[in-house]
Amino acid sequence: MQCNYIFLNGGYYFLVSFNNVVNNLAKGVKVETDSLAIAQGQTYKLGTSANGSADGEYFLLGTSNKDYITNDALSGSLTITKLDAVNQIVSGTFYFKAINAPGDTVSVTNGRFDMLYTR
């Protein structure tokens, strides 16, 4: 698990990532913002990765690498339910649909996190 919320080059970047490796196969989910500050009680659309936006990704790495990414047509949302800057705690929920290069889709549902973040 990894969680970062940093200010870099004039923009805020938030990342929450979960990975699991079993028998040399890694599965993971990542939600991130690009030059977009997050705030408690706010919901952000997960779509195409670009400056001032947020996106989601599901990936499989191992014998068969597959990378599914949100876009404007297949999207979702990230809701920040708690943001404590003093204690560096962030909580939230997320869901999204994503697509890979061949056109296969995946749905990530009921995502939830309560984490300490690094700056």
N, C-alpha and C positions, 0 to 999 in steps of 0.2 A: 504494500500500500504506500502511496505517496500523495502528499498534499502540500501545495505551495501557493502562496499569494504574494506576489512581488511587484514592486514598481521598478520598471526598467525602461530606459530610453524614452521617457515621457508617457508611458502607458502602464496600466495595471494588467497583470497576467495571473489568472487563477487556473490551477490544475488539480484535479483529483483523479487518481489512477489506481486500479486494482488489477493485480496479476496473480495467476495461479499456475504453477508448473507441476505436471504429473506425467511421468514416463516420457520425458523430453518433449512434451507438448505444452506450450504456454498458451493460456487463454487470458484475455484481459479486456477491460473496459476503461475508457478514458473520456473525461469531460473537461473542456478547457475554454478559457476566454482569451481573446487576443486584443490587447489595448482597450479593455473594458473593465471598469471597476465594478465590483459586486457590492450589494447592499442587502441587509436583513429585510425580509419580507418581499423581495423582488423576484420576479420570474423572467427568465431570459430564453429566447428562442434558440434552439440548437439547429444550426443550418450549415451553410458553407463557411469554411474557415477563411476569415478575412479580418483586416484591421477593424476593430470596433464591434466584433461579433463573438459568438460562441459556437462550439461544435462538439459532436460526440463521435466516438470511435469504438468499434468492437474488433478484436483481432485474435487470430489463431496463428501461432508460430511453431514450427516443428517440421514434420514430414511434408505438410501441405500448408504453405503460408497463405492466409486470407486476411484481407484488411477491408473492413466495412466502415464507411464514413458517411455522416449525415450530409445532406445538401439542401437546397431550397425546396425541393419537391418531397424529399423524405427527411423529416425533421423531428423535433421533440422539444422538450423543455427542461430547464434547470431552475429550481426554486431554492433560494437561500432562506432557510428558516431561522438560522441563528448565525450572527457574526460578532464575535467578541475579539476586538483588536488588542485589548490589553493582555488577555490570556492566550491569544492566538488560537481560538477555537472556531470552527466553522461546521455548520450542519446544513443538510439540505436533502432534496429529493430530485430525481431525474428519470426521464424515460426518453427513448428515441427509436426511430427506424433508420436503418442505414443500408447502403448498397456498396457492392464491390465492383471491380472492373468488368467482370463478365455479366453483371446485372443481377446477381443473386442478392436477396435482401435478408435482413435479420432484424428482429425486434428485441430491444432491451427494455424491460418493464420493471416497475417497482424498485428502482435504484434508490438507495438511501445511504447517507454517510454522516458520521459524527467524528470529526478528526481534529487533531492539533495540526496547524500548518506552520511551515517554515517561511521566513521572509527572505 
